[in-house]
Amino acid sequence: MNKERNQQKTDILLTKDEQECFQTLVEIDSNWAQLFKENILSSRDKITARLMASIYRENLVGGFDHCEIKEAQHFQNCAIPAGQLLCIHFTYTGRTLFAKIKGQHAFNRIDLEGPFYWYHESSEDERVLHPNEILDVIIQEDTQYDGEAAKQFRDDLENSAAHMALALSYQAQHSLNVFPTLLDYIEAQNDRYLTSEQLVIEGHPVHPGAKLRKGMTAKESICYSSEYQHGIPMQFILIHRDYARTMSAHSNYAEVVYDAFEGLKEAAQNQLEGSSQSLNNYVPLIVHPWQYAHIITEEYQDAISQQIIVPLSYQQNYYAGLSFRTLMPEKPEQTPHIKLSTNVHITGEIRTLSEQTTHNGPLMTNILTHIAHNDPLFKDVATQAVPELAGAHFYNPNDKNPAYQEQRSEQLGTLYRENIYDLLDDNALPLIPSSFVVNKPSEHRTLVIELIERFAAHQGRSVDMSPLCQDWFSPYARALIDYVVPLLVKYGIALEAHLQNTIAVFDDRTGTFQQMLIRDFEGLRIDQHQLSSMGYDTSDFHEKSRILTESQTSVFNKAFYSTIQNHLGEIVAAIAHYYKDEQLENKLWQIVQTQIQQCFERIKQTQMNQDRINSIYHTFFNPVIDYKCVTTMRLIDEAHHYTYIKVDNPLYMTSE
């Protein structure tokens, strides 16, 4: 009975962030406020699940070395009555943490579900009420983590859990709940792609900071985060040419922007009317309204008063994507997608816009376009990059020092991407792959399963789902592999083609995969020597470019982690988990393995260094592979310098 009371314990104290969210909701909607309170523990558990899985997967404070997987029956009077449990023993404190396992998958992945407990041999198990309880133990186990980064991470976990509860409580009263399936809901909306981005309620699937929104109030988060589906009026401005750096893939930056937004040029002319300034002296930019209110009007007041920055009355509503600072119009409007600076802490970083992003994006577009049009390796590959049309950022050459100048530049920048609907047929169903692992509340069937079942229904066979899953998955995986791998091997370009940076396109009638779009060149890596050896000059890239490197390892890891581990790994895990079929998971990885081998065979037919080909080939199929330690990186504050651990590689071939 005591254990039952402990399991059901809900009389908990709200954290500061949770209290702020709750008070905000009381003012907005009392029903939503009540749902928020009801979702507190489950939301904390979702963050705890990510943290505990990271301890296991990253061997953080020896969590993998000192873990056991046991049946619940092994423990007398266990708080979790049945199922397999992951038990992590912390050697210094002597404490043992345990939770129920939902599934185990490739790359040493383990999925857990709450509630979580501290084991007590002689008394009832103790319910974990917040992920920061576990962080406290991590710090006791290894004091190297007891620093400023850990304090920040503690705040991150509190904030992430609070905003998870905000999102889950919103989802509980969402209009999608009246539709039979997620696909039915998506297809009933004006903009199906935008809707798929808005459905990703829980954020990053493995990062403990999945719902981090530090820097914003709860009210601002509701106004500006994608899951709340609000139109956001963009703030358009002019910046004097002497204080702006611009880049465009074709033609003139200002022409690209004015051509994209009807009436913008006229609004700019009207704003300058009566002044001594000519429109030719200015370039247009777009600013996120949060950034404008909190940063631009405060820190750039001198530039505004001197008419270096001129606010415009022209406005257009945009909608936040999953990444928050990437925004898009709602169809049928087809103006460019935009990426903006926001001084808000999202997931693991402050989301300003680096100078290299606005400068290099259009240059990278031209390189990728030229490669795709001229290299036979890319003929008939069902993938293309989304063009980054133009970019600009503030630049004051008279700023007091380089660090201050760079900070001011990164706070005020705009990148313009081609609208994805310009690249699609009318019957196309574009979806962000991050949405594939989304399910309706209280249901287990995810969006990827709905797509496969639509595919199966069109095929007229639905008895044995394993071959159907393989038939659906094969062209999907091939599109990614046949684009990403040749770019990596032949050109030294590692695209960051993870779930959030891609758009998967399907036939809306049949669920059949059609093509893949890859966007966002900010986080890619380039082996500068290899790209140069293929005839592509990077001397006009930004002088502070982090994307250019001489490290072949960092380039490989970027491509492998984002495409194989994150993108294909999440999809394979979701399919295998739903059908409870370990053999199916192995067969899907065999498809990936075979397609990579076939891709290498085609690359070997080209006139390039065979030693390089063989070296990268063997790294792909090594018995162990690097896995990026997202939690360890936060604890040691290394957002831009990745930490890896070796994990088993599902692509490893036991015989050649």
Secondary structure as UniProt FT lines:
FT   HELIX           2..7
FT   HELIX           16..28
FT   HELIX           30..38
FT   HELIX           40..57
FT   TURN            58..59
FT   HELIX           60..62
FT   TURN            63..66
FT   STRAND          67..71
FT   HELIX           72..74
FT   TURN            76..77
FT   STRAND          84..90
FT   TURN            91..94
FT   STRAND          95..105
FT   TURN            106..108
FT   STRAND          109..118
FT   STRAND          126..127
FT   HELIX           131..141
FT   HELIX           143..145
FT   HELIX           148..172
FT   HELIX           175..178
FT   HELIX           182..187
FT   HELIX           192..198
FT   TURN            208..211
FT   STRAND          213..214
FT   HELIX           218..224
FT   HELIX           226..228
FT   STRAND          231..233
FT   STRAND          235..240
FT   HELIX           241..243
FT   STRAND          244..248
FT   HELIX           253..260
FT   TURN            262..263
FT   HELIX           264..272
FT   TURN            273..274
FT   HELIX           279..281
FT   STRAND          282..287
FT   HELIX           289..291
FT   HELIX           292..296
FT   HELIX           297..299
FT   HELIX           301..305
FT   TURN            306..307
FT   STRAND          309..311
FT   STRAND          317..320
FT   TURN            322..323
FT   STRAND          326..328
FT   TURN            331..332
FT   STRAND          337..340
FT   STRAND          345..346
FT   TURN            347..348
FT   STRAND          349..350
FT   HELIX           355..374
FT   HELIX           376..378
FT   TURN            379..380
FT   STRAND          383..385
FT   STRAND          388..394
FT   TURN            397..398
FT   HELIX           402..410
FT   STRAND          413..417
FT   HELIX           420..423
FT   TURN            426..427
FT   STRAND          428..431
FT   HELIX           433..437
FT   TURN            441..442
FT   HELIX           447..459
FT   HELIX           465..491
FT   STRAND          493..494
FT   HELIX           499..501
FT   STRAND          502..507
FT   TURN            508..510
FT   STRAND          513..518
FT   TURN            522..523
FT   STRAND          525..527
FT   HELIX           528..533
FT   TURN            534..535
FT   TURN            539..540
FT   TURN            543..544
FT   STRAND          548..549
FT   HELIX           552..559
FT   HELIX           560..568
FT   HELIX           569..579
FT   HELIX           582..604
FT   HELIX           610..620
FT   STRAND          624..628
FT   HELIX           630..635
FT   TURN            636..637
FT   STRAND          644..648
FT   TURN            650..651
//
